[in-house]
Amino acid sequence: MSMDQIPRDIDVAVRAAGASSRPYGGELPDVYRRARLRRTRRRAAAAFTTIAVAAGLVGGGLVVRRHTEVVPPVEPAVTNWATQRLLLSGAAGQYATAAHPDPVELRGGLATGELTPDGALTTHRVIGGGEDDRVIGLPDGRLLSLGPRDKEPDPDRASGMTSMLTIVSPSGDIVQRDVDRAEPLELLGADATFAYLWRPTGMFAHDLSTGLERLVISALMMDLPDADPAGALDASDVTGDRLVVAERARACEPMVYDIASPQGIRSLPLSSLGCRSVIGLRLSPSTGRLAVTYQDQKGLVRVAVFNTEDGRTLADRAVTSAGNEPGSSAGDKPGRATVNMAWTDERNLLVVSVPSGPGVHVLRPFTVAT
């Protein structure tokens, strides 16, 4: 063996060691190969995550839809709405209730009564009131009335008196404003901010804080006489952004208006109930229901409740006075009865027939549940 030859056993050992060792990772082709592998892995992970999120959203949507199908829609809780007060505006005579057996005397616009849901009867003195007053009680305890006042005689008026809007707070503070303009005027309703007045040309909102007024909805828009729109109505009521009127020319077909638009929304015909004329209207606090007192073909007074969204009749029953006489919210004739209504919550209507005339009248309120 020559000097430049490698012994066979050494050559075999070197080759075996080289074959078993890891290749050098710094070679450029190896670097590119590893980068491509990492990019492929990241794309696969991102695609998997997107698919998983989409599947989760779709799955969640299916669960929601199944839940909606099983659970029926829930109406707003009645506690979300303010309770309306039942004022016996215009009642004159001696009255008692089962919960208040001692008679109290009411004198039209001089002293008005209030019937509470528990049957108690309380009285409120109408400050400086006259016989033509209408009194409205607000949930915050204030009382509003409209009627002739003789504190500032006006020689230009035939009566020598002015019509004043009076606001009395629970603490006894009094605000009075002359709202008369020697024109037809009627107090329609009130809320915490406005008193709503029928005047020629339409319904006005009278700001209780500033006394400023603005036209809310015109008589022409409702096809009512421009000179005296209230004179063409059997009944009307306003709550929130809804106004409901019963025109004398369209007997037994109250019309609901959106005063924010303003535009007519829906008519609620009572012809199927045998209605002859509408007597009174009262919207529920959310305006989702409308209570109507009406006279049927036999001359008896009934109260019905309608859903203002679809016109469905939710209740209909007879109303009689203590003397079993038909009531009439429109008249003040002796021996007749007025029918007053107020919503104690969104589903329950408190109704009472208030007779007039001599003697003690025991009021028997009842609730219409809807």
C-alpha positions in Angstrom: 0.0 0.0 0.0 1.5 3.3 -1.0 1.8 6.3 1.2 -1.0 8.4 -0.5 -3.6 5.7 0.0 -6.1 5.8 2.9 -6.5 2.6 4.9 -9.8 0.9 4.0 -11.0 0.7 7.5 -10.5 4.5 8.1 -12.2 5.3 4.8 -15.3 3.2 5.7 -15.5 4.9 9.1 -15.3 8.5 7.7 -18.0 7.8 5.1 -20.3 6.2 7.6 -20.0 9.3 9.9 -20.7 11.7 7.1 -23.8 9.8 6.0 -25.3 9.8 9.6 -24.7 13.6 10.3 -27.5 16.2 9.7 -27.1 18.4 6.6 -26.1 22.0 7.0 -29.2 24.2 7.4 -27.7 27.4 6.1 -27.8 26.4 2.5 -30.0 28.8 0.5 -32.3 26.2 -1.0 -33.0 24.9 2.4 -33.9 28.4 3.7 -36.4 28.9 0.8 -37.9 25.5 1.5 -38.5 26.2 5.2 -40.0 29.6 4.4 -42.5 28.1 1.9 -43.4 25.5 4.6 -44.1 28.1 7.2 -46.3 30.2 4.8 -48.3 27.1 3.9 -48.9 26.3 7.6 -50.0 29.9 8.4 -52.5 30.0 5.5 -54.0 26.7 6.6 -54.4 27.9 10.1 -56.1 31.2 9.0 -58.5 29.4 6.8 -59.4 27.0 9.6 -60.1 29.9 12.0 -62.3 31.7 9.4 -64.4 28.6 8.9 -64.7 28.0 12.6 -65.9 31.6 13.3 -68.4 31.5 10.4 -69.7 28.2 11.6 -70.1 29.6 15.1 -72.0 32.6 13.8 -74.3 30.5 11.7 -74.9 28.1 14.5 -75.6 31.0 16.9 -78.1 32.4 14.4 -79.9 29.1 14.2 -80.2 29.0 17.9 -81.6 32.5 18.0 -84.2 31.7 15.3 -85.3 28.6 17.1 -85.6 30.5 20.4 -87.8 33.2 18.7 -90.1 30.5 17.3 -90.6 28.9 20.7 -91.0 32.0 22.9 -94.0 34.3 22.1 -93.6 38.0 21.9 -93.8 39.8 25.2 -95.8 43.1 25.5 -94.2 46.0 27.4 -94.4 45.7 31.2 -97.3 47.7 32.5 -95.1 49.3 35.1 -93.4 51.3 32.3 -96.5 53.5 31.9 -97.9 56.1 34.3 -101.2 55.4 35.9 -104.0 57.8 34.7 -106.1 59.5 37.3 -109.9 59.2 37.4 -111.3 62.7 38.0 -115.0 63.1 38.3 -115.0 66.3 36.4 -118.3 68.1 36.3 -120.0 65.8 38.9 -122.4 67.7 41.2 -124.1 66.1 44.2 -123.4 63.9 47.2 -121.3 60.7 46.5 -120.0 57.7 48.4 -118.3 54.4 47.6 -118.1 51.1 49.3 -114.6 51.9 50.5 -115.7 55.5 51.4 -119.2 55.3 52.9 -119.2 58.8 54.3 -120.8 61.1 51.5 -118.8 63.9 50.1 -120.2 66.9 48.2 -119.0 67.7 44.8 -120.0 71.0 43.1 -119.2 70.8 39.5 -116.2 73.1 38.8 -115.9 74.3 42.4 -115.0 71.0 44.0 -114.1 67.9 41.9 -113.8 64.3 43.0 -111.1 61.8 42.3 -111.7 58.0 42.5 -108.6 55.9 43.2 -108.1 52.3 42.1 -108.7 51.1 45.7 -112.2 52.7 45.7 -111.3 55.7 47.8 -113.0 59.0 47.0 -111.1 62.3 47.6 -112.0 65.9 46.7 -110.0 68.7 45.2 -111.0 72.4 45.3 -110.8 74.0 41.9 -109.1 77.3 42.4 -111.4 80.1 41.3 -113.4 77.7 39.3 -116.6 78.2 37.4 -119.4 75.8 36.5 -118.0 75.1 33.0 -114.6 73.8 34.2 -113.0 70.6 33.0 -110.4 69.3 35.4 -107.5 67.1 34.4 -105.2 65.4 36.9 -101.6 64.7 36.0 -99.6 61.7 37.3 -97.2 64.1 39.1 -100.1 65.4 41.3 -100.8 68.6 39.4 -104.4 69.7 38.5 -105.3 71.6 35.4 -108.6 73.3 34.8 -110.1 75.6 32.2 -113.1 77.8 32.8 -114.5 81.3 33.3 -112.8 83.5 35.9 -114.2 86.7 37.2 -111.0 88.1 38.7 -110.4 90.3 35.6 -113.7 91.3 34.1 -113.4 92.1 30.4 -116.0 94.6 29.0 -115.4 93.3 25.5 -116.8 89.9 26.4 -120.5 89.3 26.8 -120.1 87.5 30.1 -117.6 90.0 31.4 -115.3 87.1 32.3 -112.1 85.5 30.8 -111.3 81.9 30.3 -108.2 81.0 32.4 -106.0 77.9 32.4 -105.2 77.1 36.0 -102.3 74.9 37.1 -102.2 73.8 40.8 -99.2 71.9 42.1 -99.4 69.4 44.9 -97.8 72.0 47.2 -100.5 74.5 46.4 -98.6 76.7 44.1 -101.0 78.3 41.5 -100.3 79.5 38.0 -103.2 81.1 36.0 -103.1 82.3 32.4 -105.6 84.1 30.3 -106.0 81.8 27.3 -109.2 83.3 26.0 -109.2 85.0 22.6 -113.0 85.6 22.3 -113.2 82.4 20.3 -114.3 78.8 20.7 -112.0 77.1 23.2 -111.9 73.6 24.8 -109.4 71.8 27.0 -108.7 68.4 25.4 -106.0 66.8 27.5 -102.6 67.4 29.1 -99.3 65.8 29.9 -96.3 66.8 32.0 -95.3 69.4 29.4 -98.3 70.6 27.5 -102.0 71.3 27.8 -103.8 70.6 24.5 -106.5 73.0 23.5 -109.0 73.0 20.7 -109.1 76.4 19.0 -110.2 77.6 15.6 -107.9 76.2 13.0 -107.0 73.1 15.0 -105.4 71.6 18.1 -102.7 73.6 19.9 -100.1 72.6 22.5 -99.8 75.1 25.3 -96.5 74.9 27.1 -97.1 74.7 30.8 -93.8 76.3 31.7 -93.7 79.3 29.3 -97.3 79.7 28.1 -96.2 79.6 24.5 -98.5 77.8 22.1 -98.0 76.1 18.7 -100.4 74.5 16.2 -100.0 70.7 16.4 -102.5 69.5 13.9 -104.8 71.6 11.7 -108.6 71.3 11.4 -108.3 71.2 7.6 -105.9 68.3 7.7 -108.7 66.4 9.6 -111.5 67.7 7.5 -113.0 69.5 10.4 -114.7 73.0 10.4 -111.9 75.6 10.6 -114.0 77.9 12.7 -114.8 75.5 15.5 -113.3 72.0 15.1 -114.3 70.8 18.6 -117.9 71.7 17.9 -117.9 69.0 15.1 -116.8 66.2 17.5 -118.7 63.9 19.8 -115.5 63.0 21.7 -111.7 63.3 21.5 -108.6 62.4 23.5 -104.8 62.9 23.2 -102.0 60.9 24.7 -98.3 60.9 23.7 -98.1 61.4 19.9 -101.6 60.1 19.3 -104.9 62.0 18.8 -108.2 60.2 18.5 -111.4 61.9 17.5 -115.0 60.8 16.9 -116.7 63.1 14.4 -120.4 63.7 14.7 -120.7 63.4 10.9 -119.0 60.0 11.0 -120.9 58.3 13.8 -119.3 55.4 15.5 -116.0 55.6 13.6 -113.2 57.1 15.7 -110.1 58.1 13.8 -106.5 57.8 15.2 -104.0 60.4 14.1 -100.2 60.6 14.5 -99.6 64.2 15.6 -95.8 63.9 15.0 -96.2 63.5 11.2 -99.1 64.6 11.3 -101.3 62.0 9.4 -104.2 59.7 9.9 -103.3 56.2 10.9 -106.4 54.1 11.4 -110.2 54.3 11.8 -111.9 52.0 14.4 -115.5 51.4 13.3 -118.0 50.3 15.9 -120.8 49.5 13.6 -120.4 45.7 14.2 -121.1 46.4 17.9 -124.5 48.1 17.2 -123.2 51.6 18.0 -125.5 54.6 17.5 -123.1 57.3 18.8 -119.8 57.7 20.5 -119.8 59.3 24.0 -116.2 59.2 25.3 -112.7 58.2 24.3 -109.6 57.3 26.4 -106.2 56.2 25.0 -104.1 53.9 27.2 -100.7 55.3 28.4 -98.8 53.6 25.6 -101.6 54.4 23.1 -101.8 50.7 22.2 -105.4 50.5 23.4 -108.4 52.7 23.1 -111.4 52.7 25.4 -114.7 53.9 23.9 -118.0 54.6 25.7 -120.9 54.5 23.2 -124.7 54.3 23.0 -126.1 51.3 21.3 -129.3 51.0 19.3 -131.3 50.4 22.4 -130.1 53.6 24.0 -127.9 51.8 26.6 -124.3 52.8 27.2 -121.5 50.3 26.7 -117.7 50.4 27.0 -115.5 48.7 24.4 -111.7 48.4 24.2 -109.8 48.2 20.9 -106.3 47.4 19.9 -105.1 50.5 18.0 -102.6 48.6 16.0 -104.9 46.1 14.3 -108.4 47.3 15.3 -109.3 44.1 17.2 -112.1 44.4 19.8 -110.6 43.3 23.2 -113.6 43.9 25.4 -117.2 45.1 25.2 -119.7 45.3 28.1 -122.7 47.3 29.3 -122.4 50.3 31.7 -125.3 51.3 34.0 -125.6 54.0 36.6 -126.5 53.4 40.2 -130.2 54.0 39.2 -129.8 51.5 36.3 -130.1 54.4 33.8 -128.0 54.7 30.6 -125.1 57.0 31.1 -124.1 59.9 28.9 -120.7 61.5 29.1 -121.9 64.2 26.7 -124.8 65.7 28.7 -125.2 67.3 32.1 -129.0 66.8 32.4 -130.4 66.2 35.9 -131.1 62.5 36.5 -128.6 61.4 33.9 -125.2 59.9 34.5 -121.7 60.6 33.1 -119.3 57.8 32.5 -115.6 58.4 33.4 -112.7 56.2 32.5 -109.0 55.9 33.4 -106.3 53.3 32.7 -104.7 52.0 35.9 -102.1 50.3 33.8 -101.7 49.3 30.1 -104.3 46.5 30.3 -106.8 47.5 33.0 -109.4 50.2 32.6 -111.2 51.7 35.6 -114.8 52.8 34.7 -117.4 54.5 36.8 -120.9 55.8 36.1 -121.6 59.1 38.0 -125.3 60.0 38.4 -126.6 63.5 39.2 -129.6 64.8 41.0 -130.7 64.9 44.7 -129.8 62.3 47.3 -126.6 60.3 48.0 -125.2 58.4 45.1 -123.1 55.3 45.8 -120.5 54.9 43.1 -119.8 51.4 41.9 -116.6 51.4 39.8 -115.6 48.3 37.9 -112.5 47.2 35.9 -112.4 46.1 32.3 -109.4 43.8 31.9 -107.9 43.4 28.5 
